[in-house]
Amino acid sequence: MLTSFRNLLDRLILFISSFALMLLVVTVTWQVFSRYVLNDPSSWTGELARYTMVWLGLLGAGYLFGVKGHLAITLLDGYLRGKAHTALQLLINGISFAFVSLAMLKGGIALMGRTGQQLSPALQLPMSTVYSILPISAVIILIYLTLNTIELFCKPNKK
């Protein structure tokens, strides 16, 4: 059941990220075309490209937590076995959970609240929409951290 949920979440994130990547390519291509061929640069493409890149990066960060491909210092991890390895993974997951909960989730929600009335210059989007990726990606990361922690106890320890 956990594996099917993880696979569903992986596919959803990859689908949204693929759409964001295609949007980014089309936007930047139009920006270059309008600037250098038409000599009339588009005013909204740079802004949309920036916001799309932020969304793509944070969704990618969430996905990396799911596949355990995030940045990590593995010095201790390589030396520990058994219960010590499990304890280290629990500590890492706990610290990550606390940071993501406070910085990304709580901070992202607060940032959305402060920027709800502010509009982006070219697209006239509420900036809270742009910043909503912070709590969205935080929830994704927290789900993956929870799944990874559960798997520590459900799967036999390979180390």
OpenMM code with the backbone's topology and positions (N, CA, C; nanometers):
from openmm import Vec3, app, unit

residues = "MET LEU THR SER PHE ARG ASN LEU LEU ASP ARG LEU ILE LEU PHE ILE SER SER PHE ALA LEU MET LEU LEU VAL VAL THR VAL THR TRP GLN VAL PHE SER ARG TYR VAL LEU ASN ASP PRO SER SER TRP THR GLY GLU LEU ALA ARG TYR THR MET VAL TRP LEU GLY LEU LEU GLY ALA GLY TYR LEU PHE GLY VAL LYS GLY HIS LEU ALA ILE THR LEU LEU ASP GLY TYR LEU ARG GLY LYS ALA HIS THR ALA LEU GLN LEU LEU ILE ASN GLY ILE SER PHE ALA PHE VAL SER LEU ALA MET LEU LYS GLY GLY ILE ALA LEU MET GLY ARG THR GLY GLN GLN LEU SER PRO ALA LEU GLN LEU PRO MET SER THR VAL TYR SER ILE LEU PRO ILE SER ALA VAL ILE ILE LEU ILE TYR LEU THR LEU ASN THR ILE GLU LEU PHE CYS LYS PRO ASN LYS LYS".split()
positions = [
    Vec3(0.0821, -0.1190, 0.0000),
    Vec3(0.0000, 0.0000, 0.0000),
    Vec3(0.0867, 0.1256, 0.0000),
    Vec3(0.1909, 0.1281, 0.0854),
    Vec3(0.2794, 0.2437, 0.0890),
    Vec3(0.3534, 0.2600, -0.0431),
    Vec3(0.3916, 0.1489, -0.1022),
    Vec3(0.4631, 0.1555, -0.2298),
    Vec3(0.3737, 0.2099, -0.3391),
    Vec3(0.2475, 0.1686, -0.3425),
    Vec3(0.1570, 0.2204, -0.4462),
    Vec3(0.1286, 0.3687, -0.4251),
    Vec3(0.1175, 0.4121, -0.2982),
    Vec3(0.0985, 0.5547, -0.2701),
    Vec3(0.2216, 0.6336, -0.3129),
    Vec3(0.3402, 0.5817, -0.2811),
    Vec3(0.4649, 0.6480, -0.3200),
    Vec3(0.4745, 0.6576, -0.4719),
    Vec3(0.4414, 0.5489, -0.5411),
    Vec3(0.4470, 0.5493, -0.6873),
    Vec3(0.3493, 0.6500, -0.7472),
    Vec3(0.2305, 0.6594, -0.6893),
    Vec3(0.1315, 0.7566, -0.7361),
    Vec3(0.1826, 0.8994, -0.7161),
    Vec3(0.2386, 0.9269, -0.5987),
    Vec3(0.2929, 1.0592, -0.5701),
    Vec3(0.4107, 1.0898, -0.6627),
    Vec3(0.4974, 0.9915, -0.6847),
    Vec3(0.6095, 1.0100, -0.7778),
    Vec3(0.5596, 1.0480, -0.9169),
    Vec3(0.4614, 0.9736, -0.9669),
    Vec3(0.4091, 1.0010, -1.1020),
    Vec3(0.3438, 1.1381, -1.1102),
    Vec3(0.2707, 1.1764, -1.0054),
    Vec3(0.2058, 1.3077, -1.0042),
    Vec3(0.3102, 1.4194, -1.0079),
    Vec3(0.4131, 1.4079, -0.9262),
    Vec3(0.5184, 1.5100, -0.9242),
    Vec3(0.5919, 1.5134, -1.0573),
    Vec3(0.6225, 1.3989, -1.1135),
    Vec3(0.6918, 1.3954, -1.2426),
    Vec3(0.6052, 1.4534, -1.3539),
    Vec3(0.4747, 1.4302, -1.3488),
    Vec3(0.3842, 1.4862, -1.4487),
    Vec3(0.3817, 1.6388, -1.4402),
    Vec3(0.3648, 1.6909, -1.3181),
    Vec3(0.3607, 1.8365, -1.2992),
    Vec3(0.4959, 1.8982, -1.3352),
    Vec3(0.6046, 1.8324, -1.2968),
    Vec3(0.7377, 1.8828, -1.3295),
    Vec3(0.7628, 1.8809, -1.4799),
    Vec3(0.7153, 1.7782, -1.5477),
    Vec3(0.7298, 1.7717, -1.6936),
    Vec3(0.6540, 1.8848, -1.7609),
    Vec3(0.5344, 1.9115, -1.7115),
    Vec3(0.4567, 2.0238, -1.7650),
    Vec3(0.5303, 2.1555, -1.7411),
    Vec3(0.5853, 2.1726, -1.6208),
    Vec3(0.6589, 2.2952, -1.5882),
    Vec3(0.7821, 2.3096, -1.6773),
    Vec3(0.8508, 2.1993, -1.7031),
    Vec3(0.9684, 2.2041, -1.7898),
    Vec3(0.9301, 2.2420, -1.9319),
    Vec3(0.8215, 2.1837, -1.9821),
    Vec3(0.7761, 2.2201, -2.1169),
    Vec3(0.7354, 2.3673, -2.1224),
    Vec3(0.6662, 2.4150, -2.0195),
    Vec3(0.6273, 2.5553, -2.0132),
    Vec3(0.7500, 2.6454, -2.0107),
    Vec3(0.8510, 2.6047, -1.9375),
    Vec3(0.9744, 2.6815, -1.9300),
    Vec3(1.0432, 2.6884, -2.0664),
    Vec3(1.0504, 2.5773, -2.1372),
    Vec3(1.1129, 2.5752, -2.2697),
    Vec3(1.0369, 2.6642, -2.3671),
    Vec3(0.9044, 2.6521, -2.3685),
    Vec3(0.8233, 2.7330, -2.4596),
    Vec3(0.8362, 2.8807, -2.4254),
    Vec3(0.8329, 2.9136, -2.2982),
    Vec3(0.8413, 3.0532, -2.2553),
    Vec3(0.9752, 3.1156, -2.2936),
    Vec3(1.0832, 3.0459, -2.2650),
    Vec3(1.2161, 3.1001, -2.2954),
    Vec3(1.2379, 3.1063, -2.4464),
    Vec3(1.1885, 3.0071, -2.5199),
    Vec3(1.1993, 3.0102, -2.6660),
    Vec3(1.1250, 3.1308, -2.7223),
    Vec3(1.0046, 3.1564, -2.6730),
    Vec3(0.9294, 3.2727, -2.7188),
    Vec3(1.0005, 3.4023, -2.6813),
    Vec3(1.0594, 3.4052, -2.5640),
    Vec3(1.1315, 3.5235, -2.5195),
    Vec3(1.2490, 3.5543, -2.6135),
    Vec3(1.3261, 3.4527, -2.6470),
    Vec3(1.4394, 3.4711, -2.7380),
    Vec3(1.3909, 3.5100, -2.8770),
    Vec3(1.2886, 3.4421, -2.9266),
    Vec3(1.2345, 3.4713, -3.0596),
    Vec3(1.1817, 3.6148, -3.0671),
    Vec3(1.1029, 3.6543, -2.9687),
    Vec3(1.0448, 3.7887, -2.9725),
    Vec3(1.1509, 3.8972, -2.9563),
    Vec3(1.2541, 3.8685, -2.8818),
    Vec3(1.3588, 3.9694, -2.8601),
    Vec3(1.4506, 3.9844, -2.9805),
    Vec3(1.4975, 3.8721, -3.0372),
    Vec3(1.6003, 3.8797, -3.1405),
    Vec3(1.5464, 3.8722, -3.2832),
    Vec3(1.4305, 3.8133, -3.3019),
    Vec3(1.3755, 3.8045, -3.4375),
    Vec3(1.2743, 3.9168, -3.4608),
    Vec3(1.1843, 3.9353, -3.3679),
    Vec3(1.0807, 4.0372, -3.3833),
    Vec3(1.1253, 4.1752, -3.3346),
    Vec3(1.2371, 4.1813, -3.2630),
    Vec3(1.2858, 4.3063, -3.2029),
    Vec3(1.1798, 4.3734, -3.1158),
    Vec3(1.0968, 4.2923, -3.0525),
    Vec3(0.9922, 4.3423, -2.9630),
    Vec3(0.9824, 4.2457, -2.8446),
    Vec3(1.0702, 4.2631, -2.7443),
    Vec3(1.0729, 4.1644, -2.6346),
    Vec3(0.9415, 4.1594, -2.5575),
    Vec3(0.9032, 4.0397, -2.5264),
    Vec3(0.7810, 4.0176, -2.4500),
    Vec3(0.8046, 4.0559, -2.3042),
    Vec3(0.7067, 4.1215, -2.2439),
    Vec3(0.7252, 4.1703, -2.1073),
    Vec3(0.6971, 4.0640, -2.0011),
    Vec3(0.6223, 3.9625, -2.0320),
    Vec3(0.5787, 3.8663, -1.9308),
    Vec3(0.6593, 3.7373, -1.9300),
    Vec3(0.7344, 3.7081, -2.0363),
    Vec3(0.8000, 3.5771, -2.0464),
    Vec3(0.9108, 3.5582, -1.9432),
    Vec3(0.9875, 3.6620, -1.9159),
    Vec3(1.0952, 3.6490, -1.8171),
    Vec3(1.0407, 3.6189, -1.6790),
    Vec3(0.9332, 3.6866, -1.6446),
    Vec3(0.8713, 3.6649, -1.5138),
    Vec3(0.8139, 3.5238, -1.5027),
    Vec3(0.7429, 3.4798, -1.6046),
    Vec3(0.6865, 3.3442, -1.6028),
    Vec3(0.7969, 3.2396, -1.5981),
    Vec3(0.9050, 3.2627, -1.6716),
    Vec3(1.0172, 3.1678, -1.6702),
    Vec3(1.0786, 3.1587, -1.5308),
    Vec3(1.0960, 3.2721, -1.4639),
    Vec3(1.1523, 3.2707, -1.3272),
    Vec3(1.0628, 3.1941, -1.2313),
    Vec3(0.9340, 3.2229, -1.2351),
    Vec3(0.8418, 3.1565, -1.1424),
    Vec3(0.8316, 3.0066, -1.1728),
    Vec3(0.8330, 2.9721, -1.2996),
    Vec3(0.8279, 2.8303, -1.3381),
    Vec3(0.9534, 2.7581, -1.2912),
    Vec3(1.0693, 2.8245, -1.3012),
    Vec3(1.1948, 2.7637, -1.2571),
    Vec3(1.1924, 2.7389, -1.1059),
    Vec3(1.1380, 2.8330, -1.0301),
    Vec3(1.1278, 2.8152, -0.8847),
    Vec3(1.0380, 2.6958, -0.8534),
    Vec3(0.9223, 2.6891, -0.9179),
    Vec3(0.8307, 2.5768, -0.8950),
    Vec3(0.8962, 2.4447, -0.9332),
    Vec3(0.9638, 2.4429, -1.0476),
    Vec3(1.0292, 2.3210, -1.0940),
    Vec3(1.1377, 2.2768, -0.9956),
    Vec3(1.2158, 2.3709, -0.9465),
    Vec3(1.3221, 2.3370, -0.8518),
    Vec3(1.2700, 2.2814, -0.7207),
    Vec3(1.1648, 2.3426, -0.6675),
    Vec3(1.1119, 2.2952, -0.5389),
    Vec3(1.0342, 2.1641, -0.5531),
    Vec3(0.9657, 2.1459, -0.6653),
    Vec3(0.9025, 2.0150, -0.6885),
    Vec3(1.0088, 1.9064, -0.7050),
    Vec3(1.1169, 1.9412, -0.7746),
    Vec3(1.2277, 1.8467, -0.7907),
    Vec3(1.2919, 1.8115, -0.6574),
    Vec3(1.3034, 1.9098, -0.5693),
    Vec3(1.3591, 1.8830, -0.4363),
    Vec3(1.2700, 1.7857, -0.3597),
    Vec3(1.1400, 1.8052, -0.3703),
    Vec3(1.0478, 1.7125, -0.3057),
    Vec3(1.0606, 1.5716, -0.3605),
    Vec3(1.0699, 1.5623, -0.4929),
    Vec3(1.0844, 1.4306, -0.5573),
    Vec3(1.2135, 1.3624, -0.5115),
    Vec3(1.3213, 1.4398, -0.4999),
    Vec3(1.4481, 1.3813, -0.4574),
    Vec3(1.4409, 1.3219, -0.3170),
    Vec3(1.3624, 1.3815, -0.2291),
    Vec3(1.3425, 1.3203, -0.0976),
    Vec3(1.2742, 1.1845, -0.1128),
    Vec3(1.1851, 1.1737, -0.2099),
    Vec3(1.1139, 1.0481, -0.2316),
    Vec3(1.2030, 0.9366, -0.2808),
    Vec3(1.2999, 0.9701, -0.3650),
    Vec3(1.3898, 0.8674, -0.4180),
    Vec3(1.5210, 0.8614, -0.3402),
    Vec3(1.5236, 0.9335, -0.2284),
    Vec3(1.6411, 0.9388, -0.1409),
    Vec3(1.7657, 0.9830, -0.2177),
    Vec3(1.7457, 1.0807, -0.3038),
    Vec3(1.8554, 1.1314, -0.3846),
    Vec3(1.8975, 1.2709, -0.3454),
    Vec3(1.8496, 1.3193, -0.2309),
    Vec3(1.8831, 1.4542, -0.1875),
    Vec3(2.0280, 1.4608, -0.1403),
    Vec3(2.0777, 1.5806, -0.1296),
    Vec3(2.2138, 1.6037, -0.0845),
    Vec3(2.2310, 1.5480, 0.0562),
    Vec3(2.3354, 1.4704, 0.0756),
    Vec3(2.3583, 1.4105, 0.2066),
    Vec3(2.5079, 1.3899, 0.2285),
    Vec3(2.5485, 1.3993, 0.3527),
    Vec3(2.6853, 1.3665, 0.3903),
    Vec3(2.6816, 1.2228, 0.4411),
    Vec3(2.7462, 1.1347, 0.3704),
    Vec3(2.7324, 0.9914, 0.3986),
    Vec3(2.8527, 0.9334, 0.4716),
    Vec3(2.9323, 1.0180, 0.5349),
    Vec3(3.0502, 0.9691, 0.6044),
    Vec3(3.0141, 0.8670, 0.7120),
    Vec3(2.9241, 0.9017, 0.8028),
    Vec3(2.8839, 0.8096, 0.9092),
    Vec3(2.7986, 0.6957, 0.8554),
    Vec3(2.7162, 0.7275, 0.7580),
    Vec3(2.6243, 0.6280, 0.7036),
    Vec3(2.6977, 0.5047, 0.6511),
    Vec3(2.8138, 0.5249, 0.5929),
    Vec3(2.8902, 0.4133, 0.5375),
    Vec3(2.9530, 0.3237, 0.6424),
    Vec3(2.9733, 0.3765, 0.7626),
    Vec3(3.0390, 0.2997, 0.8686),
    Vec3(2.9426, 0.2284, 0.9618),
    Vec3(2.8203, 0.2768, 0.9705),
    Vec3(2.7265, 0.2218, 1.0682),
    Vec3(2.6469, 0.1059, 1.0104),
    Vec3(2.6123, 0.0126, 1.0970),
    Vec3(2.5341, -0.1047, 1.0579),
    Vec3(2.4221, -0.1258, 1.1593),
    Vec3(2.3193, -0.1961, 1.1171),
    Vec3(2.2147, -0.2396, 1.2085),
    Vec3(2.1397, -0.1266, 1.2758),
    Vec3(2.1265, -0.1398, 1.4093),
    Vec3(2.0480, -0.0428, 1.4865),
    Vec3(2.1109, 0.0966, 1.4853),
    Vec3(2.2431, 0.1030, 1.4808),
    Vec3(2.3099, 0.2340, 1.4778),
    Vec3(2.2765, 0.3061, 1.3462),
    Vec3(2.2728, 0.2313, 1.2378),
    Vec3(2.2362, 0.2899, 1.1078),
    Vec3(2.0915, 0.3375, 1.1096),
    Vec3(2.0027, 0.2579, 1.1654),
    Vec3(1.8614, 0.2971, 1.1757),
    Vec3(1.8466, 0.4210, 1.2633),
    Vec3(1.9201, 0.4254, 1.3747),
    Vec3(1.9134, 0.5416, 1.4637),
    Vec3(1.9625, 0.6677, 1.3932),
    Vec3(2.0690, 0.6556, 1.3148),
    Vec3(2.1195, 0.7706, 1.2396),
    Vec3(2.0155, 0.8187, 1.1378),
    Vec3(1.9534, 0.7253, 1.0682),
    Vec3(1.8502, 0.7628, 0.9705),
    Vec3(1.7314, 0.8303, 1.0387),
    Vec3(1.6932, 0.7813, 1.1568),
    Vec3(1.5856, 0.8457, 1.2327),
    Vec3(1.6235, 0.9879, 1.2730),
    Vec3(1.7463, 1.0060, 1.3163),
    Vec3(1.7935, 1.1391, 1.3542),
    Vec3(1.7920, 1.2331, 1.2336),
    Vec3(1.8425, 1.1866, 1.1221),
    Vec3(1.8444, 1.2683, 0.9996),
    Vec3(1.7025, 1.3033, 0.9572),
    Vec3(1.6128, 1.2044, 0.9570),
    Vec3(1.4734, 1.2299, 0.9186),
    Vec3(1.4067, 1.3274, 1.0163),
    Vec3(1.4371, 1.3138, 1.1457),
    Vec3(1.3789, 1.4038, 1.2452),
    Vec3(1.4252, 1.5474, 1.2274),
    Vec3(1.5546, 1.5664, 1.2039),
    Vec3(1.6073, 1.7006, 1.1816),
    Vec3(1.5491, 1.7594, 1.0527),
    Vec3(1.5439, 1.6785, 0.9483),
    Vec3(1.4864, 1.7243, 0.8212),
    Vec3(1.3393, 1.7608, 0.8395),
    Vec3(1.2665, 1.6782, 0.9130),
    Vec3(1.1243, 1.7030, 0.9375),
    Vec3(1.1047, 1.8354, 1.0105),
    Vec3(1.1872, 1.8601, 1.1116),
    Vec3(1.1760, 1.9851, 1.1883),
    Vec3(1.2074, 2.1058, 1.1004),
    Vec3(1.3140, 2.0978, 1.0228),
    Vec3(1.3508, 2.2103, 0.9366),
    Vec3(1.2430, 2.2381, 0.8333),
    Vec3(1.1968, 2.1340, 0.7657),
    Vec3(1.0954, 2.1524, 0.6618),
    Vec3(0.9659, 2.2056, 0.7220),
    Vec3(0.9286, 2.1539, 0.8391),
    Vec3(0.8057, 2.2005, 0.9044),
    Vec3(0.8138, 2.3475, 0.9408),
    Vec3(0.9261, 2.3898, 0.9964),
    Vec3(0.9395, 2.5275, 1.0413),
    Vec3(0.9703, 2.6236, 0.9269),
    Vec3(1.0726, 2.5943, 0.8501),
    Vec3(1.1177, 2.6885, 0.7478),
    Vec3(1.0263, 2.6906, 0.6259),
    Vec3(0.9973, 2.5747, 0.5728),
    Vec3(0.9229, 2.5715, 0.4467),
    Vec3(0.7722, 2.5783, 0.4668),
    Vec3(0.7199, 2.4987, 0.5594),
    Vec3(0.5750, 2.4948, 0.5772),
    Vec3(0.5257, 2.6181, 0.6532),
    Vec3(0.5742, 2.6359, 0.7745),
    Vec3(0.5288, 2.7499, 0.8545),
    Vec3(0.5730, 2.8819, 0.7908),
    Vec3(0.6993, 2.8898, 0.7501),
    Vec3(0.7494, 3.0112, 0.6867),
    Vec3(0.6824, 3.0396, 0.5533),
    Vec3(0.6554, 2.9357, 0.4758),
    Vec3(0.5885, 2.9534, 0.3468),
    Vec3(0.4453, 3.0023, 0.3621),
    Vec3(0.3754, 2.9490, 0.4609),
    Vec3(0.2378, 2.9942, 0.4859),
    Vec3(0.2385, 3.1393, 0.5329),
    Vec3(0.3341, 3.1737, 0.6195),
    Vec3(0.3441, 3.3134, 0.6654),
    Vec3(0.3768, 3.4065, 0.5489),
    Vec3(0.4672, 3.3636, 0.4609),
    Vec3(0.5028, 3.4445, 0.3441),
    Vec3(0.3832, 3.4632, 0.2518),
    Vec3(0.3057, 3.3583, 0.2329),
    Vec3(0.1846, 3.3693, 0.1504),
    Vec3(0.0871, 3.4697, 0.2112),
    Vec3(0.0740, 3.4684, 0.3435),
    Vec3(-0.0160, 3.5616, 0.4097),
    Vec3(0.0266, 3.7060, 0.3944),
    Vec3(0.1583, 3.7284, 0.3981),
    Vec3(0.2093, 3.8651, 0.3856),
    Vec3(0.2050, 3.9174, 0.2425),
    Vec3(0.2017, 3.8298, 0.1451),
    Vec3(0.2102, 3.8744, 0.0054),
    Vec3(0.0806, 3.8527, -0.0719),
    Vec3(-0.0269, 3.8270, -0.0022),
    Vec3(-0.1546, 3.7992, -0.0687),
    Vec3(-0.2081, 3.9138, -0.1521),
    Vec3(-0.1806, 4.0374, -0.1106),
    Vec3(-0.2305, 4.1541, -0.1835),
    Vec3(-0.1314, 4.2069, -0.2862),
    Vec3(-0.0090, 4.1567, -0.2830),
    Vec3(0.0939, 4.2040, -0.3753),
    Vec3(0.0809, 4.1303, -0.5084),
    Vec3(0.0867, 4.2032, -0.6187),
    Vec3(0.0766, 4.1438, -0.7516),
    Vec3(0.2127, 4.1460, -0.8206),
    Vec3(0.2372, 4.0423, -0.9001),
    Vec3(0.3617, 4.0408, -0.9771),
    Vec3(0.3536, 4.1488, -1.0851),
    Vec3(0.4668, 4.2073, -1.1220),
    Vec3(0.4644, 4.3220, -1.2125),
    Vec3(0.4047, 4.2941, -1.3511),
    Vec3(0.4477, 4.1890, -1.4167),
    Vec3(0.4046, 4.1667, -1.5551),
    Vec3(0.2784, 4.0807, -1.5654),
    Vec3(0.2736, 3.9731, -1.4893),
    Vec3(0.1613, 3.8795, -1.5003),
    Vec3(0.0410, 3.9195, -1.4157),
    Vec3(0.0631, 4.0068, -1.3189),
    Vec3(-0.0424, 4.0506, -1.2268),
    Vec3(-0.1010, 3.9331, -1.1474),
    Vec3(-0.0150, 3.8348, -1.1176),
    Vec3(-0.0533, 3.7225, -1.0316),
    Vec3(-0.0331, 3.7628, -0.8864),
    Vec3(-0.1196, 3.7174, -0.7972),
    Vec3(-0.0902, 3.7398, -0.6552),
    Vec3(0.0401, 3.6666, -0.6200),
    Vec3(0.1288, 3.7354, -0.5511),
    Vec3(0.2567, 3.6740, -0.5169),
    Vec3(0.2383, 3.5546, -0.4234),
    Vec3(0.1263, 3.5515, -0.3528),
    Vec3(0.0995, 3.4347, -0.2684),
    Vec3(0.0851, 3.3089, -0.3533),
    Vec3(0.0376, 3.3237, -0.4765),
    Vec3(0.0290, 3.2097, -0.5680),
    Vec3(0.1684, 3.1602, -0.6044),
    Vec3(0.2566, 3.2529, -0.6315),
    Vec3(0.3946, 3.2170, -0.6655),
    Vec3(0.4606, 3.1464, -0.5476),
    Vec3(0.4420, 3.2016, -0.4272),
    Vec3(0.5067, 3.1464, -0.3087),
    Vec3(0.4364, 3.0230, -0.2529),
    Vec3(0.3228, 2.9872, -0.3056),
    Vec3(0.2502, 2.8700, -0.2550),
    Vec3(0.3276, 2.7404, -0.2753),
    Vec3(0.4269, 2.7419, -0.3629),
    Vec3(0.5067, 2.6214, -0.3836),
    Vec3(0.5860, 2.5852, -0.2579),
    Vec3(0.6163, 2.6816, -0.1724),
    Vec3(0.6895, 2.6491, -0.0491),
    Vec3(0.6117, 2.5529, 0.0396),
    Vec3(0.4880, 2.5848, 0.0794),
    Vec3(0.4165, 2.4856, 0.1613),
    Vec3(0.3772, 2.3597, 0.0833),
    Vec3(0.3539, 2.3735, -0.0467),
    Vec3(0.3210, 2.2540, -0.1273),
    Vec3(0.4389, 2.1576, -0.1269),
    Vec3(0.5573, 2.2082, -0.1571),
    Vec3(0.6745, 2.1200, -0.1586),
    Vec3(0.7086, 2.0717, -0.0171),
    Vec3(0.6805, 2.1535, 0.0844),
    Vec3(0.7044, 2.1100, 0.2222),
    Vec3(0.6170, 1.9895, 0.2560),
    Vec3(0.4914, 1.9945, 0.2169),
    Vec3(0.4017, 1.8808, 0.2437),
    Vec3(0.4508, 1.7568, 0.1693),
    Vec3(0.4943, 1.7740, 0.0459),
    Vec3(0.5476, 1.6601, -0.0309),
    Vec3(0.6686, 1.6012, 0.0400),
    Vec3(0.7611, 1.6868, 0.0826),
    Vec3(0.8814, 1.6388, 0.1518),
    Vec3(0.8447, 1.5702, 0.2829),
    Vec3(0.7513, 1.6272, 0.3573),
    Vec3(0.7096, 1.5664, 0.4842),
    Vec3(0.6454, 1.4296, 0.4622),
    Vec3(0.5675, 1.4167, 0.3556),
    Vec3(0.5088, 1.2860, 0.3232),
    Vec3(0.6191, 1.1850, 0.2942),
    Vec3(0.7158, 1.2258, 0.2109),
    Vec3(0.8253, 1.1343, 0.1784),
    Vec3(0.9098, 1.1009, 0.3013),
    Vec3(0.9351, 1.1985, 0.3870),
    Vec3(1.0106, 1.1689, 0.5094),
    Vec3(0.9360, 1.0701, 0.5976),
    Vec3(0.8053, 1.0858, 0.6056),
    Vec3(0.7246, 0.9921, 0.6837),
    Vec3(0.7302, 0.8522, 0.6226),
    Vec3(0.7157, 0.8446, 0.4910),
    Vec3(0.7239, 0.7138, 0.4234),
    Vec3(0.8614, 0.6513, 0.4425),
    Vec3(0.9670, 0.7315, 0.4307),
    Vec3(1.1028, 0.6795, 0.4489),
    Vec3(1.1239, 0.6290, 0.5912),
    Vec3(1.0666, 0.6990, 0.6883),
    Vec3(1.0796, 0.6570, 0.8284),
    Vec3(1.0035, 0.5270, 0.8537),
    Vec3(0.8842, 0.5164, 0.7980),
    Vec3(0.8065, 0.3932, 0.8127),
    Vec3(0.8812, 0.2764, 0.7494),
    Vec3(0.9424, 0.3008, 0.6338),
    Vec3(1.0165, 0.1943, 0.5646),
    Vec3(1.1381, 0.1473, 0.6436),
    Vec3(1.1928, 0.2337, 0.7286),
    Vec3(1.3051, 0.1904, 0.8123),
    Vec3(1.2657, 0.0722, 0.9009),
    Vec3(1.1400, 0.0697, 0.9424),
    Vec3(1.0937, -0.0350, 1.0335),
    Vec3(1.0247, -0.1501, 0.9623),
    Vec3(0.9772, -0.1258, 0.8395),
    Vec3(0.9032, -0.2291, 0.7672),
    Vec3(0.9921, -0.3163, 0.6793),
    Vec3(1.0999, -0.2610, 0.6304),
    Vec3(1.1886, -0.3369, 0.5414),
    Vec3(1.3094, -0.3859, 0.6196),
    Vec3(1.3611, -0.5024, 0.5828),
    Vec3(1.4810, -0.5506, 0.6507),
    Vec3(1.5973, -0.4547, 0.6256),
    Vec3(1.6784, -0.4361, 0.7269),
    Vec3(1.7909, -0.3444, 0.7166),
    Vec3(1.8979, -0.4035, 0.6261),
    Vec3(1.9321, -0.3317, 0.5202),
    Vec3(2.0302, -0.3816, 0.4233),
    Vec3(2.1731, -0.3612, 0.4712),
    Vec3(2.1927, -0.2745, 0.5661),
    Vec3(2.3304, -0.2436, 0.6120),
    Vec3(2.3720, -0.3358, 0.7234),
] * unit.nanometer
topology = app.Topology()
chain = topology.addChain("A")
for resn in residues:
    res = topology.addResidue(resn, chain)
    for name in ("N", "CA", "C"):
        topology.addAtom(name, app.Element.getBySymbol(name[0]), res)
